Amino acid sequence: MMTQFVHYQNKQPRDNRRNVNLNDSETMLFDAMSRITGTPIAIIIREFALRHAIRLIMDTDQSILDRIMNTGAPEHLQRG
């Protein structure tokens, strides 16, 4: 099983909801993973997103966090 999850009687409040638009092949992949593992698709996607975010932050070459921290205010403001 990909992950252990707890079914809560009351749903946890989530103030920062995001929508994910999947194409047909991505939907089929996540549907198959859900059926194989018994894990809801939303939990699979959330776990993948968190693992990927952690890998990006921990990247040893030059992490995204390092690049953000080493960028001066003018560079951040010019992107907008």
TORPA-992592 format. One record per residue (C-alpha): residue in three letters; x, y, z; residue number from 1. Coordinates in Angstrom, 2 decimals, m for minus. Each point is the difference from the previous one (the first is absolute). Layout:
BEGIN
<pt><aa>ALA</aa><x>X</x><y>Y</y><z>Z</z><i>NUM</i></pt>
...
***
This chain:
BEGIN
<pt><aa>MET</aa><x>0.00</x><y>0.00</y><z>0.00</z><i>1</i></pt>
<pt><aa>MET</aa><x>1.33</x><y>3.40</y><z>m0.95</z><i>2</i></pt>
<pt><aa>THR</aa><x>m0.97</x><y>1.76</y><z>3.20</z><i>3</i></pt>
<pt><aa>GLN</aa><x>m1.98</x><y>m0.55</y><z>3.13</z><i>4</i></pt>
<pt><aa>PHE</aa><x>m2.92</x><y>2.34</y><z>0.40</z><i>5</i></pt>
<pt><aa>VAL</aa><x>m2.52</x><y>0.53</y><z>2.74</z><i>6</i></pt>
<pt><aa>HIS</aa><x>m3.65</x><y>0.49</y><z>m0.74</z><i>7</i></pt>
<pt><aa>TYR</aa><x>m1.15</x><y>2.88</y><z>2.18</z><i>8</i></pt>
<pt><aa>GLN</aa><x>m3.62</x><y>0.27</y><z>1.08</z><i>9</i></pt>
<pt><aa>ASN</aa><x>0.25</x><y>3.76</y><z>m0.40</z><i>10</i></pt>
<pt><aa>LYS</aa><x>1.95</x><y>1.25</y><z>m2.98</z><i>11</i></pt>
<pt><aa>GLN</aa><x>3.09</x><y>2.01</y><z>0.77</z><i>12</i></pt>
<pt><aa>PRO</aa><x>m0.39</x><y>3.68</y><z>m0.86</z><i>13</i></pt>
<pt><aa>ARG</aa><x>1.96</x><y>0.95</y><z>m3.10</z><i>14</i></pt>
<pt><aa>ASP</aa><x>0.16</x><y>3.70</y><z>m0.71</z><i>15</i></pt>
<pt><aa>ASN</aa><x>2.54</x><y>m0.23</y><z>m2.82</z><i>16</i></pt>
<pt><aa>ARG</aa><x>m1.76</x><y>m2.18</y><z>m2.56</z><i>17</i></pt>
<pt><aa>ARG</aa><x>1.45</x><y>m0.32</y><z>m3.49</z><i>18</i></pt>
<pt><aa>ASN</aa><x>m1.52</x><y>m1.58</y><z>m3.11</z><i>19</i></pt>
<pt><aa>VAL</aa><x>1.99</x><y>m2.38</y><z>m2.16</z><i>20</i></pt>
<pt><aa>ASN</aa><x>m1.08</x><y>m0.51</y><z>m3.61</z><i>21</i></pt>
<pt><aa>LEU</aa><x>1.07</x><y>m3.41</y><z>m1.28</z><i>22</i></pt>
<pt><aa>ASN</aa><x>m0.08</x><y>m1.26</y><z>m3.58</z><i>23</i></pt>
<pt><aa>ASP</aa><x>m1.61</x><y>m3.37</y><z>m0.76</z><i>24</i></pt>
<pt><aa>SER</aa><x>3.21</x><y>m2.05</y><z>0.28</z><i>25</i></pt>
<pt><aa>GLU</aa><x>0.93</x><y>1.63</y><z>3.32</z><i>26</i></pt>
<pt><aa>THR</aa><x>m3.50</x><y>m0.70</y><z>1.31</z><i>27</i></pt>
<pt><aa>MET</aa><x>0.29</x><y>m3.64</y><z>m1.06</z><i>28</i></pt>
<pt><aa>LEU</aa><x>3.39</x><y>m0.30</y><z>1.70</z><i>29</i></pt>
<pt><aa>PHE</aa><x>m1.20</x><y>1.44</y><z>3.31</z><i>30</i></pt>
<pt><aa>ASP</aa><x>m3.21</x><y>m2.03</y><z>m0.18</z><i>31</i></pt>
<pt><aa>ALA</aa><x>2.02</x><y>m3.21</y><z>m0.46</z><i>32</i></pt>
<pt><aa>MET</aa><x>2.35</x><y>0.93</y><z>2.85</z><i>33</i></pt>
<pt><aa>SER</aa><x>m2.98</x><y>0.68</y><z>2.23</z><i>34</i></pt>
<pt><aa>ARG</aa><x>m1.59</x><y>m3.36</y><z>m0.81</z><i>35</i></pt>
<pt><aa>ILE</aa><x>3.28</x><y>m1.88</y><z>0.52</z><i>36</i></pt>
<pt><aa>THR</aa><x>0.90</x><y>1.68</y><z>3.31</z><i>37</i></pt>
<pt><aa>GLY</aa><x>m3.47</x><y>0.70</y><z>1.36</z><i>38</i></pt>
<pt><aa>THR</aa><x>1.12</x><y>3.59</y><z>0.60</z><i>39</i></pt>
<pt><aa>PRO</aa><x>m2.23</x><y>2.88</y><z>m1.13</z><i>40</i></pt>
<pt><aa>ILE</aa><x>1.31</x><y>1.91</y><z>m3.03</z><i>41</i></pt>
<pt><aa>ALA</aa><x>0.14</x><y>3.31</y><z>1.90</z><i>42</i></pt>
<pt><aa>ILE</aa><x>2.34</x><y>m1.53</y><z>2.58</z><i>43</i></pt>
<pt><aa>ILE</aa><x>2.25</x><y>m1.47</y><z>m2.71</z><i>44</i></pt>
<pt><aa>ILE</aa><x>0.27</x><y>3.37</y><z>m1.77</z><i>45</i></pt>
<pt><aa>ARG</aa><x>0.61</x><y>1.84</y><z>3.30</z><i>46</i></pt>
<pt><aa>GLU</aa><x>2.76</x><y>m2.45</y><z>0.98</z><i>47</i></pt>
<pt><aa>PHE</aa><x>1.68</x><y>0.29</y><z>m3.42</z><i>48</i></pt>
<pt><aa>ALA</aa><x>m0.15</x><y>3.80</y><z>0.21</z><i>49</i></pt>
<pt><aa>LEU</aa><x>1.50</x><y>0.08</y><z>3.49</z><i>50</i></pt>
<pt><aa>ARG</aa><x>2.77</x><y>m2.46</y><z>m0.86</z><i>51</i></pt>
<pt><aa>HIS</aa><x>0.88</x><y>1.95</y><z>m3.14</z><i>52</i></pt>
<pt><aa>ALA</aa><x>0.02</x><y>3.31</y><z>1.88</z><i>53</i></pt>
<pt><aa>ILE</aa><x>2.32</x><y>m1.44</y><z>2.65</z><i>54</i></pt>
<pt><aa>ARG</aa><x>2.35</x><y>m1.36</y><z>m2.67</z><i>55</i></pt>
<pt><aa>LEU</aa><x>0.12</x><y>3.41</y><z>m1.70</z><i>56</i></pt>
<pt><aa>ILE</aa><x>0.82</x><y>1.73</y><z>3.27</z><i>57</i></pt>
<pt><aa>MET</aa><x>2.64</x><y>m2.57</y><z>0.95</z><i>58</i></pt>
<pt><aa>ASP</aa><x>1.69</x><y>0.00</y><z>m3.44</z><i>59</i></pt>
<pt><aa>THR</aa><x>3.73</x><y>0.25</y><z>0.70</z><i>60</i></pt>
<pt><aa>ASP</aa><x>1.09</x><y>1.77</y><z>m3.21</z><i>61</i></pt>
<pt><aa>GLN</aa><x>m1.75</x><y>3.25</y><z>0.72</z><i>62</i></pt>
<pt><aa>SER</aa><x>m3.39</x><y>m0.37</y><z>1.50</z><i>63</i></pt>
<pt><aa>ILE</aa><x>m2.95</x><y>2.17</y><z>m0.88</z><i>64</i></pt>
<pt><aa>LEU</aa><x>0.07</x><y>1.21</y><z>3.60</z><i>65</i></pt>
<pt><aa>ASP</aa><x>3.64</x><y>1.12</y><z>m0.42</z><i>66</i></pt>
<pt><aa>ARG</aa><x>m0.81</x><y>1.78</y><z>m3.25</z><i>67</i></pt>
<pt><aa>ILE</aa><x>m2.93</x><y>1.81</y><z>1.61</z><i>68</i></pt>
<pt><aa>MET</aa><x>2.03</x><y>0.98</y><z>3.05</z><i>69</i></pt>
<pt><aa>ASN</aa><x>2.94</x><y>1.21</y><z>m2.13</z><i>70</i></pt>
<pt><aa>THR</aa><x>m2.17</x><y>2.08</y><z>m2.33</z><i>71</i></pt>
<pt><aa>GLY</aa><x>m0.22</x><y>3.64</y><z>0.92</z><i>72</i></pt>
<pt><aa>ALA</aa><x>m3.25</x><y>1.91</y><z>0.36</z><i>73</i></pt>
<pt><aa>PRO</aa><x>0.29</x><y>1.74</y><z>m3.42</z><i>74</i></pt>
<pt><aa>GLU</aa><x>0.20</x><y>m3.38</y><z>m1.79</z><i>75</i></pt>
<pt><aa>HIS</aa><x>m3.07</x><y>m1.28</y><z>1.87</z><i>76</i></pt>
<pt><aa>LEU</aa><x>m1.96</x><y>3.15</y><z>m0.84</z><i>77</i></pt>
<pt><aa>GLN</aa><x>0.95</x><y>m0.07</y><z>m3.70</z><i>78</i></pt>
<pt><aa>ARG</aa><x>m1.60</x><y>m3.44</y><z>m0.46</z><i>79</i></pt>
<pt><aa>GLY</aa><x>m3.51</x><y>1.27</y><z>0.75</z><i>80</i></pt>
***
